[in-house]
Every structure is written in C-alpha cells, then in structure tokens.
Amino acid sequence: MASPMVLFLLTLSSSLFFLPTLQPAEAAGKGLIKQACHTAEVPEVCKQCLESDKRSSKTDAAGIANIIIGCLISHSRNLASNMSNLASNPELNSTKSAYQHCFLHCSDAKKALNSAASELNNGRYDSAELSLREAALEQGTCRYEFVSLNETYVPPTVIFDLKVFDILTVAAFRIIEKL
C-alpha cells in the first residue's frame, strides 16, 4: 500500500503533460486566469486567489504563477501561526510535538515558496518548480503528522488552509511546468 505522501506527490504530477503550453509572454486577463484555473480541483479557489490581486489582469503566465505562489505564502504563514498557537495551548499538550513539527514544516514551506517566487521572477522555471515541490513536500509532511496520530485534533480552519494549499499548489505546478 502506498503511503499518503507518495499518493499526494503522484496527484501533483498526474496529467501535467496533457495541458496546453503556456507562453511566458502570453497576454493575461480573464482568459489566462480561466486557463490557469480550469483544471484545479476547485477552480473557484484558484480564481479567487488570482482575482484578489489587481496585477492578474495585466500579467503573463509567469506572473499568474507568481500570484498563486503569493497566495500559497499567505496560507503557509497562516498555517505556521495556527500551529504555533495550537502548540502553546495547554489543553492540547499531548499533541504538542505534532503541532511544533508542523510549525517547522510550514515555516520551511514558506521559505521554499519565497525561493520559488524569486526563481520565477528570474526566469529559472525549473528551479522554481523544484522549490515549489519542496514546499509541497514540507506541507505534505505537516499533514502526515496528523494522519499518523489519529487522535490529534486539527481545527477546521487548519484543514481548510491545508486543502487550499493543495489546490493552489497544483495550479501553480501546472502553470510553471508549461513555461
């Protein structure tokens, strides 16, 4: 039986080769946002991220990917903060180490995402993709902390942020791989 981490990584890489190629200089706007988000598990989450940034209507595919990475950084920051708060809650002392580990993984994911954004800005798309994979692995390791401890309480807001992170990560992968 495959581990949840392997299944997660396979999900990220499946069907990426069957999508049309996005050109970095391609005009943006609603068409590019629609193209970038149409294959997302929940396209509305991807569209909400992109439409919340006024740059999305005037940027190219690399800019769209960078906006999505910005949303991922925000979710990583929220997750790290939530994990820190949960780790300091005396009522959750039995699972404190899981929250502390997850805090570290979320912080590392944020660093990898910052690196991905920098690489993307410099036109190093392969390096950006590798950094994005590193962030996904860190976030997946955080999720695994909770899967391995069935009794660990995970608040709905954390579950939501983890799910949004997954959705946006897949969208960013699909764009970057086609640059």
Backbone as JSON, one array per atom type, in Angstrom:
{
  "sequence": "MASPMVLFLLTLSSSLFFLPTLQPAEAAGKGLIKQACHTAEVPEVCKQCLESDKRSSKTDAAGIANIIIGCLISHSRNLASNMSNLASNPELNSTKSAYQHCFLHCSDAKKALNSAASELNNGRYDSAELSLREAALEQGTCRYEFVSLNETYVPPTVIFDLKVFDILTVAAFRIIEKL",
  "N": [[0.85, -1.19, 0.0], [0.62, 2.16, -0.87], [2.14, 5.01, 0.62], [0.54, 7.88, 2.19], [1.96, 10.2, 1.52], [3.32, 9.56, -0.86], [1.14, 9.12, -2.55], [0.07, 11.7, -2.52], [2.11, 13.19, -3.81], [2.1, 11.92, -6.31], [-0.41, 12.69, -7.19], [0.01, 15.41, -7.56], [1.67, 15.41, -9.78], [0.29, 14.14, -11.82], [-1.32, 14.05, -14.95], [-0.13, 16.38, -15.96], [1.19, 16.62, -18.33], [-0.6, 16.75, -20.36], [-1.7, 19.16, -20.77], [-2.23, 22.31, -22.44], [0.54, 24.27, -23.68], [1.75, 27.07, -21.89], [2.75, 30.28, -22.71], [5.32, 32.44, -21.54], [5.08, 35.15, -22.29], [2.47, 35.44, -22.91], [-0.66, 37.08, -23.21], [-2.56, 38.24, -20.41], [-5.39, 38.44, -18.33], [-8.9, 37.62, -18.16], [-9.05, 35.32, -19.72], [-6.55, 33.98, -19.47], [-6.53, 33.58, -16.71], [-8.74, 31.89, -16.5], [-7.79, 29.75, -18.02], [-5.6, 29.0, -16.46], [-6.81, 28.13, -14.15], [-8.79, 26.27, -14.75], [-8.37, 23.5, -14.58], [-8.0, 23.04, -11.95], [-8.72, 21.43, -8.82], [-10.72, 22.67, -7.35], [-11.8, 25.12, -9.02], [-12.75, 27.68, -8.33], [-11.37, 28.47, -6.03], [-8.79, 28.9, -6.96], [-9.32, 30.93, -8.85], [-10.3, 32.9, -7.12], [-8.01, 33.52, -5.65], [-6.37, 34.59, -7.71], [-7.95, 36.7, -8.72], [-8.02, 38.35, -6.57], [-5.8, 39.86, -6.68], [-4.81, 42.71, -8.22], [-2.9, 42.8, -10.22], [-3.2, 40.55, -11.77], [-4.8, 40.83, -14.05], [-3.2, 42.01, -15.9], [-0.87, 40.63, -16.44], [1.56, 38.1, -17.42], [1.82, 34.5, -17.99], [3.83, 33.6, -16.22], [3.68, 35.59, -14.29], [1.11, 35.11, -13.34], [1.51, 32.61, -12.13], [3.26, 33.45, -10.15], [1.59, 35.08, -8.61], [-0.16, 33.16, -7.6], [1.68, 31.73, -6.07], [2.2, 33.69, -4.19], [-0.26, 33.67, -2.83], [-0.04, 31.11, -1.77], [2.11, 31.48, -0.03], [0.93, 33.16, 1.81], [-1.01, 31.42, 2.9], [0.71, 29.51, 4.01], [1.93, 31.05, 5.96], [-0.3, 31.6, 7.59], [-0.91, 28.98, 8.39], [1.44, 28.28, 9.79], [1.3, 30.11, 11.9], [-1.11, 29.28, 13.11], [-0.34, 26.69, 13.89], [1.66, 27.25, 15.73], [0.17, 28.57, 17.71], [-1.55, 26.46, 18.46], [0.3, 24.64, 19.45], [1.07, 25.91, 21.74], [-1.1, 25.75, 23.35], [-2.27, 24.69, 26.39], [-4.23, 22.76, 26.78], [-3.95, 21.02, 24.72], [-1.71, 19.52, 25.14], [-0.85, 16.86, 24.86], [-0.48, 16.48, 22.16], [1.35, 18.3, 21.44], [3.97, 18.12, 20.32], [3.45, 17.3, 17.68], [2.18, 19.56, 16.62], [4.26, 21.4, 16.93], [6.22, 20.31, 15.21], [4.83, 20.52, 12.83], [4.6, 23.28, 12.64], [7.28, 23.93, 12.11], [7.58, 22.67, 9.62], [5.74, 24.12, 8.09], [6.92, 26.63, 8.19], [9.3, 26.07, 6.82], [8.18, 25.44, 4.35], [7.23, 27.93, 3.6], [9.65, 29.31, 3.24], [10.66, 27.87, 1.04], [8.73, 28.53, -0.83], [9.13, 31.28, -1.09], [11.6, 31.17, -2.3], [10.86, 29.9, -4.68], [9.28, 31.91, -5.84], [11.21, 33.89, -6.28], [12.94, 32.56, -8.07], [11.19, 32.22, -10.19], [10.71, 34.88, -10.91], [13.17, 35.45, -11.97], [13.21, 33.98, -14.26], [13.96, 31.33, -14.1], [12.59, 28.65, -14.45], [12.63, 25.85, -14.04], [14.03, 25.65, -11.63], [12.27, 27.06, -10.04], [10.11, 25.35, -10.07], [11.21, 23.14, -8.72], [11.59, 24.26, -6.17], [8.94, 24.75, -5.52], [8.04, 22.13, -5.4], [9.49, 21.29, -3.16], [8.25, 22.86, -1.2], [5.67, 21.78, -1.3], [6.24, 19.2, -0.42], [7.07, 19.72, 2.22], [4.69, 20.74, 3.28], [3.07, 18.54, 2.9], [4.32, 16.75, 4.63], [3.7, 17.94, 7.03], [0.92, 17.54, 7.04], [0.97, 14.76, 7.19], [1.86, 14.39, 9.76], [-0.47, 14.62, 11.22], [-2.08, 12.61, 10.17], [-0.72, 10.35, 10.95], [-1.08, 10.4, 13.66], [-3.87, 9.58, 14.76], [-5.55, 10.52, 16.79], [-5.1, 13.2, 17.02], [-6.25, 16.46, 17.33], [-7.4, 18.55, 14.86], [-8.11, 21.72, 13.99], [-10.92, 23.01, 12.07], [-10.25, 25.28, 10.52], [-7.54, 24.96, 10.03], [-7.53, 22.59, 8.57], [-8.9, 23.53, 6.34], [-7.06, 25.49, 5.36], [-4.92, 23.78, 4.71], [-6.09, 22.29, 2.66], [-6.67, 24.29, 0.75], [-4.06, 25.06, 0.23], [-3.14, 22.74, -1.08], [-4.75, 22.77, -3.42], [-4.01, 25.21, -4.66], [-1.29, 24.74, -5.0], [-1.2, 22.7, -6.92], [-2.32, 24.1, -9.08], [-0.32, 26.07, -9.47], [1.86, 24.4, -10.13], [0.99, 23.35, -12.58], [1.0, 25.57, -14.22], [3.69, 26.47, -14.12], [5.11, 24.25, -15.09], [4.53, 24.38, -17.75], [5.78, 26.57, -18.73]],
  "CA": [[0.0, 0.0, 0.0], [1.41, 3.38, -0.98], [1.96, 5.94, 1.74], [-0.2, 9.09, 1.8], [2.88, 11.16, 0.92], [3.55, 9.14, -2.25], [-0.1, 9.39, -3.26], [-0.04, 13.15, -2.67], [3.06, 13.63, -4.84], [1.62, 11.42, -7.59], [-1.54, 13.53, -7.56], [0.54, 16.67, -8.06], [2.34, 15.29, -11.08], [-0.53, 13.47, -12.82], [-1.96, 14.78, -16.05], [0.5, 17.67, -16.26], [1.73, 16.63, -19.68], [-1.67, 16.81, -21.33], [-2.24, 20.51, -20.79], [-1.59, 23.14, -23.46], [1.69, 25.03, -23.21], [1.55, 28.49, -21.64], [3.92, 31.06, -23.05], [5.52, 33.5, -20.56], [4.68, 36.46, -22.77], [1.06, 35.38, -23.28], [-1.48, 38.11, -22.58], [-3.31, 37.71, -19.27], [-6.8, 38.74, -18.31], [-9.83, 36.55, -17.78], [-8.75, 34.09, -20.46], [-5.41, 33.3, -18.86], [-6.98, 33.12, -15.38], [-9.59, 30.72, -16.73], [-6.92, 28.66, -18.48], [-4.75, 28.58, -15.35], [-7.59, 27.55, -13.05], [-9.85, 25.35, -15.17], [-8.1, 22.11, -14.19], [-7.85, 22.94, -10.49], [-9.76, 20.62, -8.18], [-11.79, 23.64, -7.07], [-11.38, 26.29, -9.79], [-13.12, 28.94, -7.68], [-10.31, 28.84, -5.09], [-7.72, 29.45, -7.8], [-9.79, 32.21, -9.39], [-10.37, 33.87, -6.03], [-6.63, 33.94, -5.38], [-5.89, 35.45, -8.79], [-8.75, 37.91, -8.85], [-7.78, 39.22, -5.42], [-4.6, 40.64, -6.98], [-5.11, 43.51, -9.42], [-1.89, 42.55, -11.26], [-3.53, 39.37, -12.57], [-5.43, 41.17, -15.33], [-2.22, 42.62, -16.79], [0.4, 39.92, -16.37], [1.71, 36.91, -18.25], [1.66, 33.23, -17.28], [4.76, 33.55, -15.09], [3.12, 36.47, -13.28], [-0.03, 34.39, -12.75], [2.1, 31.61, -11.23], [3.81, 34.17, -9.0], [0.47, 35.5, -7.76], [-0.61, 31.96, -6.89], [2.69, 31.46, -5.05], [1.93, 34.66, -3.13], [-1.37, 33.14, -2.03], [0.5, 29.97, -1.02], [2.92, 32.03, 1.07], [-0.02, 33.64, 2.81], [-1.58, 30.25, 3.59], [1.77, 28.92, 4.84], [2.08, 31.94, 7.11], [-1.46, 31.34, 8.46], [-0.76, 27.65, 8.97], [2.51, 28.33, 10.79], [0.76, 30.82, 13.06], [-2.07, 28.39, 13.77], [0.39, 25.58, 14.53], [2.33, 27.81, 16.9], [-0.87, 28.78, 18.72], [-2.02, 25.16, 18.95], [1.38, 24.04, 20.24], [1.16, 26.59, 23.04], [-2.35, 25.54, 24.08], [-2.04, 23.65, 27.41], [-5.25, 21.71, 26.66], [-3.53, 20.11, 23.66], [-0.33, 19.16, 25.49], [-0.5, 15.51, 24.4], [-0.13, 16.53, 20.75], [2.18, 19.49, 21.27], [5.1, 17.89, 19.41], [2.95, 17.27, 16.3], [1.97, 20.94, 16.21], [5.57, 22.04, 16.81], [6.83, 19.82, 13.97], [4.09, 21.08, 11.71], [5.01, 24.68, 12.57], [8.57, 23.97, 11.42], [7.36, 22.31, 8.21], [5.07, 25.26, 7.44], [7.94, 27.68, 8.04], [10.18, 25.65, 5.73], [7.41, 25.56, 3.11], [7.21, 29.36, 3.26], [10.98, 29.62, 2.69], [10.74, 27.28, -0.3], [7.85, 29.31, -1.7], [9.84, 32.53, -1.38], [12.63, 30.81, -3.28], [10.16, 29.65, -5.95], [8.89, 33.22, -6.39], [12.44, 34.53, -6.75], [13.38, 31.84, -9.27], [10.22, 32.53, -11.24], [10.98, 36.26, -11.34], [14.43, 35.44, -12.72], [13.06, 33.14, -15.44], [14.51, 29.99, -13.86], [11.35, 27.92, -14.21], [12.91, 24.52, -13.47], [14.37, 25.86, -10.22], [11.02, 27.47, -9.37], [9.32, 24.12, -9.9], [11.84, 22.36, -7.66], [11.29, 24.91, -4.9], [7.53, 24.5, -5.27], [7.95, 20.72, -4.96], [9.98, 21.25, -1.79], [7.18, 23.42, -0.35], [4.6, 20.77, -1.26], [6.71, 18.11, 0.43], [7.02, 20.19, 3.61], [3.28, 20.82, 3.67], [2.6, 17.15, 2.98], [4.87, 16.18, 5.86], [2.86, 18.5, 8.09], [-0.35, 16.79, 7.01], [1.24, 13.4, 7.63], [1.94, 14.43, 11.23], [-1.81, 14.43, 11.76], [-2.58, 11.32, 9.71], [-0.05, 9.31, 11.74], [-1.64, 10.46, 15.02], [-5.31, 9.67, 14.52], [-6.26, 11.22, 17.84], [-4.74, 14.61, 17.03], [-7.31, 17.39, 16.95], [-7.0, 19.55, 13.87], [-9.24, 22.63, 13.8], [-11.39, 23.13, 10.68], [-9.53, 26.33, 9.78], [-6.26, 24.39, 9.6], [-7.86, 21.65, 7.49], [-9.23, 24.37, 5.18], [-5.83, 26.05, 4.81], [-4.17, 22.69, 4.09], [-6.76, 21.94, 1.4], [-6.43, 25.39, -0.18], [-2.66, 24.95, -0.16], [-3.05, 21.68, -2.09], [-5.4, 23.22, -4.65], [-3.19, 26.24, -5.28], [-0.01, 24.15, -5.4], [-1.42, 22.01, -8.19], [-2.49, 25.13, -10.11], [1.0, 26.66, -9.75], [2.65, 23.39, -10.86], [0.52, 23.22, -13.96], [1.43, 26.74, -14.97], [5.16, 26.51, -14.2], [5.6, 23.18, -15.96], [4.28, 24.69, -19.15], [6.55, 27.76, -19.11]],
  "C": [[0.89, 1.24, 0.0], [1.12, 4.31, 0.19], [1.17, 7.16, 1.26], [0.7, 10.12, 1.11], [3.12, 10.83, -0.55], [2.31, 9.43, -3.09], [-0.28, 10.88, -3.52], [0.87, 13.65, -3.8], [2.66, 13.13, -6.22], [0.46, 12.26, -8.1], [-1.05, 14.84, -8.15], [1.09, 16.56, -9.46], [1.47, 14.65, -12.16], [-1.15, 14.46, -13.78], [-1.34, 16.13, -16.39], [0.96, 17.76, -17.72], [0.67, 16.75, -20.75], [-2.29, 18.2, -21.43], [-1.54, 21.32, -21.87], [-0.45, 23.95, -22.85], [1.31, 26.49, -23.02], [2.84, 29.22, -21.96], [4.09, 32.18, -22.03], [5.02, 34.86, -21.01], [3.2, 36.51, -23.17], [0.26, 36.44, -22.54], [-2.34, 37.47, -21.49], [-4.79, 38.02, -19.42], [-7.61, 37.51, -17.95], [-9.5, 35.24, -18.48], [-7.62, 33.3, -19.84], [-5.77, 32.79, -17.46], [-7.83, 31.87, -15.53], [-8.75, 29.52, -17.13], [-6.08, 28.11, -17.32], [-5.54, 27.81, -14.3], [-8.57, 26.45, -13.47], [-9.61, 23.9, -14.76], [-7.89, 21.95, -12.69], [-9.0, 22.11, -9.92], [-10.98, 21.47, -7.84], [-11.38, 24.95, -7.77], [-11.69, 27.63, -9.1], [-12.05, 29.41, -6.7], [-9.16, 29.49, -5.85], [-8.11, 30.81, -8.33], [-9.85, 33.28, -8.31], [-8.99, 34.41, -5.68], [-6.17, 34.94, -6.44], [-6.65, 36.76, -8.88], [-8.58, 38.86, -7.66], [-6.55, 40.12, -5.62], [-4.83, 41.39, -8.29], [-4.09, 43.32, -10.54], [-2.3, 41.43, -12.21], [-4.15, 39.69, -13.92], [-4.42, 41.71, -16.35], [-0.88, 41.89, -16.81], [0.41, 38.73, -17.31], [1.58, 35.66, -17.39], [2.6, 33.13, -16.08], [4.26, 34.44, -13.96], [1.93, 35.83, -12.57], [0.49, 33.35, -11.75], [2.64, 32.29, -9.97], [2.72, 34.67, -8.06], [-0.06, 34.31, -6.96], [0.38, 31.61, -5.79], [2.54, 32.44, -3.89], [0.79, 34.21, -2.23], [-0.91, 31.95, -1.19], [1.33, 30.44, 0.17], [2.01, 32.51, 2.18], [-0.64, 32.48, 3.6], [-0.54, 29.56, 4.46], [1.98, 29.74, 6.11], [0.93, 31.7, 8.1], [-1.33, 29.98, 9.15], [0.32, 27.63, 10.05], [2.02, 29.02, 12.06], [-0.23, 29.95, 13.84], [-1.37, 27.25, 14.51], [1.1, 26.07, 15.79], [1.33, 28.02, 18.04], [-1.36, 27.46, 19.31], [-0.96, 24.49, 19.82], [1.48, 24.67, 21.62], [-0.11, 26.44, 23.88], [-2.16, 24.4, 25.09], [-3.06, 22.51, 27.34], [-4.85, 20.66, 25.62], [-2.11, 19.61, 23.89], [0.08, 17.79, 24.95], [-0.07, 15.49, 22.93], [0.76, 17.73, 20.41], [3.3, 19.27, 20.26], [4.65, 17.84, 17.95], [2.75, 18.69, 15.78], [3.3, 21.68, 16.05], [6.27, 21.61, 15.52], [6.15, 20.44, 12.76], [4.42, 22.57, 11.54], [6.32, 24.8, 11.8], [8.42, 23.65, 9.93], [6.69, 23.46, 7.45], [6.05, 26.4, 7.22], [8.9, 27.35, 6.91], [9.48, 25.74, 4.38], [7.39, 27.01, 2.66], [8.55, 29.79, 2.67], [11.12, 29.1, 1.26], [9.87, 28.05, -1.29], [8.48, 30.66, -2.05], [10.93, 32.29, -2.42], [12.0, 30.58, -4.65], [9.78, 30.97, -6.62], [10.11, 33.94, -6.97], [12.93, 33.88, -8.04], [12.47, 32.15, -10.45], [10.46, 33.93, -11.8], [12.24, 36.35, -12.2], [14.39, 34.53, -13.94], [13.64, 31.75, -15.3], [13.35, 29.07, -13.45], [11.57, 26.53, -13.62], [13.25, 24.63, -11.98], [13.14, 26.26, -9.42], [10.16, 26.24, -9.09], [9.9, 23.24, -8.79], [11.55, 22.95, -6.28], [9.82, 24.71, -4.52], [7.31, 23.06, -4.8], [8.42, 20.58, -3.51], [8.92, 21.78, -0.82], [6.04, 22.42, -0.2], [4.98, 19.6, -0.36], [6.66, 18.51, 1.9], [5.57, 20.23, 4.11], [2.69, 19.43, 3.8], [3.1, 16.46, 4.23], [4.1, 16.68, 7.06], [1.55, 17.73, 8.17], [-0.15, 15.38, 7.54], [1.38, 13.32, 9.15], [0.58, 14.12, 11.85], [-2.41, 13.09, 11.36], [-1.99, 10.21, 10.58], [-0.52, 9.29, 13.19], [-3.14, 10.66, 14.91], [-6.06, 10.48, 15.56], [-5.96, 12.72, 17.89], [-5.91, 15.46, 16.55], [-6.74, 18.41, 15.98], [-8.22, 20.44, 13.63], [-9.65, 22.75, 12.34], [-10.66, 24.21, 9.88], [-8.19, 25.82, 9.25], [-6.49, 23.41, 8.45], [-8.16, 22.43, 6.21], [-7.96, 24.92, 4.55], [-4.96, 24.98, 4.14], [-4.77, 22.33, 2.73], [-6.54, 23.03, 0.35], [-4.99, 25.36, -0.67], [-2.5, 23.9, -1.26], [-3.59, 22.14, -3.43], [-4.52, 24.23, -5.39], [-1.83, 25.71, -5.73], [-0.14, 23.46, -6.75], [-1.57, 23.03, -9.32], [-1.14, 25.76, -10.48], [1.88, 25.68, -10.52], [2.26, 23.36, -12.32], [0.94, 24.41, -14.82], [2.94, 26.7, -15.19], [5.69, 25.44, -15.13], [5.42, 23.47, -17.43], [5.02, 25.94, -19.63], [7.81, 27.37, -19.86]]
}
